[in-house]
Amino acid sequence: MNHLHHSTPSRLPIEHRGEAKSNHDRGLVSVYEPRSLRTYTPTQAVLARSAGVYHWTPEGKRLYDYTSGVLVANLGHNPIAWMERFCHYMGWPCQTVSGVPTLQLTNNAIGNGHIVPQDSPQGYFPAVAMTAYNAITPIEALASRRLVETLQQTPGGGRMEQVMWAASGSEAIQKALWAALARDRTRPMILATRYGFHGKKGLANAVTGSETDAERDPRVRFISFPMHECRDLSLRDHPFDPTPYERELTALLHQFGRKIGTLITEPYLGGGGSYHPPRAYLQMLERWCRINDVIFILDEVQANFGRTGDLFAFHSYGIEPDIVVLGKGLGNGVPVAAAVGRRDVFDALDYGEGSDTWSANPLNCASVLATLDEFASHDVLANARQSSAIIEDGLIQLKRFPFVAAVRGERGGMVWGIEFQETAGRSAPEWANAFVLACYEGDHATSDGVHLLGPLSKKVVRVSPPLTITATEARLSIAIVLAAAERMASEIAPAPASRHLAPV
Ligand SMILES: Cc1ncc(COP(=O)(O)O)c(C=O)c1O
């Protein structure tokens, strides 16, 4: 770890020795962008090229991606088959030349099943418009139908009737909540699971966190999530007692009665530190919502498209939401999100009340169709299950190190959290950040590293590789992670002077 110094944030641009090109770009970004645009990650990796599970830095260092962006590139980075489908839906003339998808832009049309205009002007090529706004493109109609059908065919998808498109997860959450509130204006109160993360903007922010955060929305009340019961994956099969959680709901019902119209939760607390609850907890919430005619919104923005071992988390957890919110992996890298759910709830909003510039954008729709096609045509989940077992075995081995407090994750899925703890004079956040750096530094012999993000809740490092990671890639990458932890253990040193960490 001799050339990687940063384990705590400072106002100076991050630099790493021997990385001149990366340092140049880090410097530019530190001049021309505010630091608030990023959460703190001590490596601040610069990614010049990416393919599959790999990133390459400008210096040519290869990194195994243990982030998938931020749980977005579930199918890996730049998959050829996905890209070809995406181009096909857009009507972009794309041919694969020597294994590389190549755009051949001429003003001759290619047919993508709809139109073949022969008279497009010089300097342009006829394809699906990149923006259509209020107009309808055929791929929008197809994407909405295909997404609804895919959800309906999934156990628990019985209430999936319409798609409310959005361009980011927090927008889709906002729209889901707008619709739920509009269903009955006399029922403005929303219950949200404490320490959940639904986004930083608007109503998504209002249902994020806990009652002790600044600027709370008076319509929102927080309910407890069984974090203690799932603090480590060794507790996965322990019996779960829902009684205290039921009591809390009963008390809120006594206090607010029918004013409570909506409940929102994540299947597992993602941004809150990777807490994967017993199924019985979510099933209890669903039951309570049904009995009390409360709209049950499941935020799958990060869980969807395979993270929990099934295509959708409501299937893994055996529940049937009224509205499911999708994002991240939905477009495998194209910014797209959606709230999908009951027609009668969405009907409460009138023309324009859920519209904006980017929703149902053709690029979004093409990316969703390509993603649906890929999951339908390959057994991506079977591959993920196999690699999941290898990664999880390795992560469990991390628990022998004194700085690792717990490991949590989805059984058969592709998302875990490693919680660090204070020991040997270093705080949990310092250990977590040092771990991110040590994994980046990686294997001296091959110069391969592992790309991670700065810790969640200051001390939980999330592991979320693409679902397409092969068994061999899983074995090689987890070996790098274990070797990094070994090095940290052997180099236990006095704590650095500064203990201040910016919020992540
Ligand atoms: C569960 C969950 N909901 C919502 C969001 C917000 O999504 P976005 O960042 O696209 O607005 C996130 C993002 O991390 C998330 O994890």
The ligand as an ORCA input file, in Angstrom:
! r2SCAN-3c Opt
* xyz 0 1
  C     -33.105      1.595     -3.815
  C     -32.819      2.857     -4.564
  N     -33.829      3.671     -4.873
  C     -33.635      4.809     -5.551
  C     -32.374      5.206     -5.924
  C     -32.193      6.513     -6.637
  O     -31.878      6.292     -7.958
  P     -31.192      7.447     -8.834
  O     -29.813      7.640     -8.301
  O     -31.208      6.872    -10.243
  O     -32.040      8.658     -8.717
  C     -31.285      4.385     -5.617
  C     -29.915      4.785     -6.015
  O     -28.930      4.326     -5.527
  C     -31.507      3.180     -4.915
  O     -30.503      2.375     -4.567
*
